[in-house]
C-alpha cells in the first residue's frame, strides 16, 4: 500500500512446513515495495506531480488486476448495492489517500523517513479498536505507543528544532492515518457476512481510487508531456531511464507483483508472521535510497527508525 506492504486480514493460517517458503516470498515482496520507493521518487524528480503520478499508478494497477480477476474469478466482478459505499470509502480514503500522501511526502523527505512515519499506522489501528470500538487491547499497546513516539522524536531530531520538512512530515502522518483506514475498512469488509476476498477487495479499492482521480483530475487534462522525459533512479551519475519504463516498473513490479506475492505468502504464513517480515520494508527502502539517491540518514535517525518499528511490532500484537 506506500506502499501497502502489510497483509490484509482474513487470510487462513498456513501449514508449518511451508513457513520458510512463505517468509521467502514475502521478503521478495517487501524488497520490491522498498525498491519502488526509490523508483517512484525518481519519477517525481522529473517534474510530474504526486497527484498525477498517483492517478496513473492506481488506474493502471486497477486495469491489470481487473483483467486477472476477470480471468481467474469472474464472479468477484459483481458488486452488491450494500457494499458500494464501503468500497468507495475503502478506495478513496484508504487506497487513494495513502498513495497520494506518500508520494507527496517522499518529494520532501527521505524515502526511509517517510516510510517509518507511515508504518505507525498499526498503532493508530490499535488505538481505534481501544477507543473507537471499545474493544480490549493488551496494556503493551501503550509500550508500543511510547516507543514509537520516542523513535519519531529521534527521527525528527526534535532537539535541533524539528529537522524534517513540515509539509512532508504532515503528509507522511496523513499517509499513516489513511493506511490505518485502509486496514480498518479492509478488516470490516473481509469479516462481514458475504464479505469479499482480499484480491477482489483490493482490485475494487484501486478501481474506486482511479474513479476518484478521474473525477478531480479528468484524463483529458493529463499532462502527457511529463511522461516523455527521463529519470535517474541510480542518482545523478547513473544512466538516464525513460519515464515510461520507470512507470511500468512502478505499476507492475512495484504494485501488482508484490501484492500478489503477499497474497501467495499468506497461504503459508499467519498475518502476524507476515507483518513481522513487513517491517523489513522501511529498512530495505532506506538502504536502496541511500545507494541510489544518496539519501543518508544520521545514526540517530537510524536508531530512531528501529525504535519506531519495535514500537509498531509491540502495538500490533496488543490486539
N, C-alpha and C positions, 0 to 999 in steps of 0.2 A: 501497500500500500502503500519515500516516502514511500516509505516505499511499500507499505502494506506487507511486510515480511512475516508478521505474526500470523499464526494459524487461526482460521475461523473455528468457532465452536461447533460441536455436534459430530465430530469425526470419531468413528469407533476405535477402541484401543487395539493396538497391534499385537501380534504374537512375538514372544520374547526372542525367538531365533532369528527374526528379521530386523532386530533393532539396529544392528550395525549398518545394514543397507539403508534403513530409514535415516539414520544420522548422516550417512554419506550423501544421500540425495538432497536432504535439507541443507547440508553445508554448501553444496553446489548452488542451490537456490539463493542462499544468503550471500554467496560470493557474487552471483550475477546481479542481485539487488545492489550490493555495495559498489560494484563497478559502474552500475547505471547512474549513481550519484555524480560521478566524475563526468560521464558521457553527457548527462543532462546539463551539467554546469557549463561544459564546453560549448554546447548548443546555445545556451543563454548568453554566453560571452560574445556570440556573433551578432547579437542585437535583437533577436526575437524576444518578445515579451513573455513573461511567465504565464500569463493567461492564455495567450495564443498557443504556446507550447503544450500547455495542459489540454487545451481543446483538441489539438492534434493527437496527443497521446491517448486520451480516453476514447476518442472516436475510432481511431484505427484499432485499438485493442478490442473495443466492442465488436467491430465488424469481424475480426478474426475469431473471437470467441463465439460469435453468433453462427458462423459457418461450422465451427467444430461441434457446437451443441446441436445444430440442425442435423448434422450427420450422425451423431452418437446418441442423442436422446431428444428426439423431436418433440415429445410430449411436454418437455420443460419450456417450450416456447410459448405455451399458453399462459396467460395472466388472468387470475381471478379478480373480480371487481374489488373484493375486500382486501387485496394486497397492493393495489395501485398506489395508495397514499404512502404506505410503508416503503415500497420500492423507490418512489420519488425522493422521500426523505433520506433513505439509505444512499441513493446515488448522488444527490446534491450535497447534503450535509456531510456524509461520510466519505464518499469517493472524490467528488469534485473539489471540495474544500481542502481535503488532505493533500491532494496533488498540487493544487494551485498555491496554497500557502507554503508548502515545502519548496517548490520552485522559487517562490518569492524570497524565501529565507536563504537559499543557497546562493542567490545573487549577491547577498550582503554578508554572509557568514561562511566560514569554512564548512565543507560538506559534513565532516565529522561532528562539529559542534551542533549544527542544525539537527542531525540525526539523534544525537544524545538528548537534546531537548525534546524532540518528537517522541522518543522512546519512553518518556514519562507517562504516556497515555494509559498504560495498565494501572498506574496509581490512581489516575482520575476515575477509571472504571471501578476500582475497589471502593473508592470514596463514594461514588454514585450509588453502589449497591448498599453501602452502610447508611448513608443519609437520605438518598432519594428513594430507594426501595425498602428501607428499614430492615435489611437482611443482615444477620450477624456475620461478622468477619473476625478473624483472629486478631488479637492485640498486636501481632507483629506488623500489621499494616502501618502502625504509627512508627515503628522502627524503620520500615522501608521509606516512609514519607520523610522522616528526618534525614536519613542517609541521602536521599535524592536532593533535598534542599541544600545540604552541606556540599554535595558534589556539584550542584549547579552554581553555588557560590564560588567554588574553586574554578569551574569552567569560565565563569564570567569575570573572574579575578576582581571581585567586588571591592577589595581594599584599594584598587587602583582607580576607583571611580567608575566601575562597570565598563570594561574594555570592549564589550560587544556592541555592534551596531544595534541601536534601539529598535528600529523598524524590523530588522532581520530577526532579532530575538523575539519580538512580539509575534511575527509571522510563524516562527518555529513553535511557540507555545500555542498559537492558534491551530497549527497543523496537529499538535498533540491532542488538543481538545476535539478536533474533527475526527482524528483516528479513534479516540475514545467513543465518540458517537457511532463510528463505523462498527466497533466491536459490540457495543450495546445493542444496536439495531440488528446486527447480524445474529447475535445470540437469540434475540427475541424471535426473529423470523424462522430460524432453524428449529427452535423448540416449540413453536406454536403448533396447534393442530393443523395437519396438512401443510406443514412448513416446507420450505424449499431446500433442495440440496445446495451445498456451498458453491458448486460450479455454476449452476444457472443463476443463483443469487448474485454472484459476483458479475456475471455477464450482464444481467439487467441493471446492476448498480452502475456499471460502466455505460450502459445504454442511457440511463437517466442522466448521468453526468454529461454525456455527449449532447443530449437534448437540451439541457440547461445552457451549455455554452453556445449551442446553435441559435438559441433564442437571444441571449445577451450579446453575442458576437456572431452575427449571421455570416455564413460561409462566403457569401458574395462580397463581403468586405475584407476577406482574409488577405493579408499582405504576402502573397505568394513569392514576391521577390526576395523575401527574407530567407527563403529556403534554397536559394541558388548559390549561396556563398560557401565558404569552407570554414571548418573549425580545427582546433588543435588540441585534441584530447590528451596528448602527451606533453603539453606545455608549449611555450613559445619557441623552443628549439626543436620541437617534434614536427612530423610531417603534416601537411595540410590534408584534411579529410573532408569530402563533400558533406554538407549539412544533411543532405538526403540520406547518405549512408549512416550518419550518426542517429538520425531519427529512426531508421529501420532497426538499428541496434536497440535503441531505447524502447521501441514498441515490442519487438519480437524477443530479444534476449534480455531486455530489462523489465518487461512487464508480463507478457503472455507465458514465455517459457518458465521463468522462476515460479510463477503462480502454479502452473501445472506440476512442477517439481514438488512444491509444498504439498499440494493435494496428494501426490503419489507417496511422499514420505509419510503422510499421516495414516496410510494404510499399515504402517509398520511401527509407528510411534504414537504415544499419547500426546495430547495437545500440550501438556505440561513439559514433557521431554522435548518436544519440538520448539517450544518457546525459549527453552534454555539455549538451544543451538542458535535461535534467532538473535540472541544477544551478541553474536559474533558480528552482526551487520555493521553497527557503528564502528567497531574496531577495524574491520576489514576496509570499510569506506574511508576511514581516516588514513590508513596505510596507502590505499590506492590514490587518494587525493594528494598525499604527501609525495608519492613517487611521480605522479603525472602532472600535478598542478603546483607543486612546491608549497602546499598548504601545511605549514608546520605548526603543530600545537606545542605549547610550552609544557615542560614536565609537570607543572602544577595542573594544567588543563587535562593532561592525560590521566593523572591521578584522580582528578575530579570526575572525569568521564567514567572511570572504573567504579568509583563510589556510587555514582548515579545508577549504573547498571546493577550493582549489588542491591541497591535500594529497590529498584524495579523488580528484580528477581524475588526478593523477600515479599514485597507487596502483592505480586501476582499469586503467591501461594497462601495469601491470607484468606482467600475466599473459599 
